Amino acid sequence: MPSFNAHIEEGIREHQAPWRDDALAEFRRNGGQPVSMPVETRNRDFTFTPDVNNNWFYAVGSTRSNVTGVVTVVPDENGQPKVGLDYQANAWDRYNWDESKA
């Protein structure tokens, strides 16, 4: 779902600069050795709306989501830092008997 993808990317954008800065600082502090730092965003609400996709609206409705991952910094061939982020999006849907949906 493009709207859920945008929701996840927004959470990453909010944190990527401090994550990058912290990882680069650690890379410099340890003499240019590779660095891996776990990262995580806070849980945020997201709602699938029926006007975008009925299936997601009826199957999930609203969810809590966050991002967990690892920021890595490795030296390139010239010893300069190369920063990367590997992450996954997590979503939790509490099942309920939402009688207002039919």
N, C-alpha and C positions, 0 to 999 in steps of 0.2 A: 504494500500500500504506500503510495508516494507520500501521503500525509503523515503516516507513522515514520517513514524514513526521514522526513524533514524534522519531525519531533526529536528523533534520535540524534541527527546531525546537529541540531540546535544545542542539545546537551553537550556534545563534544566541543563545539565552537566556544561555548562558555568557559570551558576548562583547558583548552589546548595550549594557550599561551603560558599559563602557570605550570602546567605539566612539562612543557618543553623547557622552560627556564629552569625548573628544578632538576630535570634530567641532565641538562647541559652543565649546570653548576656541579653536579656530582661527577660528571665526566671529567671536568677540569680539576676537581678536587682530588681525584684518584689518578691523575697523571695521564689521562687519555686512554684509559682502559675501558673496555665495553661496560655499559651500564644497562640494567633492566630494572624498571621501577613499576610496581603495580599501581593502577589507578582505578578510580570508581567515581561515578557521578551519584548524586542523591536520587532517590526515587521521585518520579514525577507522574502525574496523572495524564492520561490520554483517553479520549473518547472517539470511537469509530461512529460516524454519523450515517444515518440511512440514506441521505442524499448522495453520499460518496460511494457506499457499497453496502447493500442490504445484508449480504452474507456475514460480513464482519460485524455489522451492527447487531444482528440477532444472535450470532454465535458468541461474541465477546462483549460487545457494548463498551464498557470502560475497563481500563487496565492501569496498573502501576508499572512503570518501566524505569530501567537505568542502563548504564553502560559500565562494563568492567573490562579491563584490559591491561596491557603492558606497554609502557613507553621504553623504547630502546635507543641507545646512542652507541654507535660503533665508529671507529676511525675509518675514513675512506683511505684510498691508496696513498694519499698525501698526509695522512694523519689528522685530517680535518674531521670534525664531528658530522655524522650522518644520523638524523633523527627519524624514528619510525614509530608508528602506533599500530598495534594489533589489538582488536577489541571485538566484543560481542555485545549485542543488544539483548537485554533480558526483559521479559514481560510476565506479569502475574495477573491472572484473572480469577478473582474470587467468584465462585459459582453462587448464584442467587436465583430465587424464583421471582423474577421480575414480571409480575402479573400485568403490567401496563403494556407489555409487548405481545403482540399476537401474530 
